[in-house]
Amino acid sequence: MAARIEIKELGDPAHQKKITDAVGALNGVIETKIAKGALHVSYDPLATTEKKIEQAIRSTGTTIKNAVTDTEGAHPDLPTPNVQQSAAQNAQQSEDV
């Protein structure tokens, strides 16, 4: 899962590090990155939740403006299913019978 959390007044780099350290310390957090006024977090939804991530951010004295969670697609190294190929294979099998 991926969360994009907009933060009010990110502040200086030291404060940003405090936020990323607090979130990164949670079990299940894979990666944190601050970009374009928001904290981007990749995490395992079986190990942590967006609510826990938000609590970790708030524990640093930071105000959250908005939070959005997206499910990520399959890992890019995994093969993607080819629907057209499957349909063509099914059609060929039907002709062979």
C-alpha positions in Angstrom: 0.0 0.0 0.0 1.0 3.6 -0.5 -0.1 6.6 1.4 0.3 10.3 0.4 0.0 12.5 3.5 -0.1 16.3 3.0 1.6 18.0 5.9 1.0 21.6 7.0 4.3 23.5 7.2 6.9 20.8 6.7 9.5 23.1 8.1 13.2 22.6 8.0 15.2 19.5 7.1 15.6 18.6 10.8 11.9 18.5 11.3 11.4 16.5 8.1 13.9 13.9 9.4 12.0 13.8 12.7 8.8 12.9 10.7 10.4 10.3 8.5 12.2 8.7 11.5 9.0 8.5 13.5 7.1 6.9 10.6 10.0 4.7 9.5 10.2 3.2 13.0 6.8 1.6 12.6 6.6 -2.1 11.8 5.6 -2.6 8.2 6.8 0.7 6.8 8.9 -0.1 3.7 9.9 3.4 2.5 9.3 7.1 3.4 10.0 10.1 1.2 9.0 13.8 1.4 8.3 15.4 -1.9 6.1 18.3 -3.1 4.7 19.1 0.4 3.7 15.6 1.2 5.0 12.5 2.9 4.9 9.4 0.7 4.9 6.1 2.6 5.0 2.6 1.2 3.9 0.1 3.8 2.6 -3.5 4.4 -1.1 -3.2 5.3 -0.9 -6.4 7.3 1.7 -4.9 9.6 0.5 -1.3 10.0 -2.3 1.0 9.1 -2.6 4.5 7.7 -4.1 5.5 11.1 -0.9 4.4 12.9 1.2 6.3 10.4 -0.8 9.5 11.0 -0.4 9.0 14.8 3.3 8.8 14.3 3.3 12.0 12.3 1.2 13.8 14.9 3.5 12.6 17.7 6.2 14.9 16.2 3.9 18.0 16.6 3.0 18.0 13.0 -0.4 18.9 11.5 -1.8 16.7 8.7 -3.8 18.5 6.0 -4.9 15.5 4.0 -4.2 11.8 3.6 -4.8 9.5 0.7 -4.1 5.8 0.5 -3.7 3.9 -2.8 -3.2 0.3 -3.4 -0.2 -0.4 -5.5 -0.3 -2.7 -8.5 1.9 -5.8 -8.8 5.6 -5.4 -8.3 7.2 -4.2 -11.6 9.4 -7.3 -11.7 6.5 -9.7 -11.8 5.1 -10.7 -15.1 1.8 -9.1 -16.1 -1.0 -11.3 -17.5 -1.5 -11.0 -21.2 -5.3 -11.1 -21.7 -5.1 -11.0 -25.5 -2.7 -13.9 -25.6 -5.0 -15.9 -23.3 -8.0 -15.2 -25.5 -6.0 -16.2 -28.6 -4.9 -19.4 -26.9 -8.5 -20.3 -26.0 -9.7 -19.7 -29.5 -6.9 -21.9 -30.9 -7.8 -24.7 -28.4 -11.5 -24.4 -29.5 -10.5 -24.9 -33.2 -8.3 -27.9 -32.4 -11.2 -29.8 -30.8 
